[in-house]
Amino acid sequence: KVSSKLDPAEGTVAEPLACVIRSIEKGNLHFGDTCVVIGAGIMGLLHVKLAKLKGAIVIVSEPDAARRQKALECGADMVVDPINEALKSIVKEVTEGRGAEAVFFTAGGSAVVEQGISLLVKGGTIVLYGSIHPVLPISVNPNNIHYDEIMITGAIKHTKESFRESAAMLSQGLIQVNDLITEQVPLEKVDYAFERAISPDTYRVILTF
């Protein structure tokens, strides 16, 4: 249940937010940690917002300039263009050589997952939140897992508890999602809404009744 005062359009974000809450929990973030969010679509940006609420320093890796700017507007401390900048070197510099306590993969391919693993501090966690297409294997040095005790895990959906938390956060205004609603479209224009939804310049398109 959400508050009757909550804009229904914002309420539609409850389900994806609930999924990201679970992802953040699996990342085991603590106050003062550094995390890297790979990808700045709506899922990546929800990771940014929640990680900031967890008291983390957030670095976003995103090749699209407009989405990097959006990540900054959503609270990211730093954005990196992984095509033209050395992400690993930047993360090491920001963390004084330690690495990131958590990496959240929301978009990209197998090679990006491998890069994400290389960013981790000893004892760090990478959460594979986004799916990968085409499916290609990743190469992992087993000694890195053994000696560095890194955790590789995944997250795909919400739980009953994370959905409750999501509804409560939205109802109480603890997180703002209206900046992720790109457009609201009447049901009669549903075809147009689907076309807009797959456009790279949108985050969430809402149907209204």
Buried (B, 14 or more C-beta within 10 A) or exposed (E): EBEEEBBEBBBBBBEBBBBBBBBBBBBBBEEEBBBBBBBBBBBBBBBBBBBBBBEBBBBBBBBBEEBBBBBBEBBBBBBBEBEEEEBBEBBBEBBEEBBBBBBBBBBBBBEBBEBBBBBBBEEBBBBBBBEBEEEEEBEEEEEBEEEBEBBBEEBEEBEEEBBBBBBBBBBEEEBEBEEBBBBBBEEEEEEEBEEBBEEEEBBBBBBEE
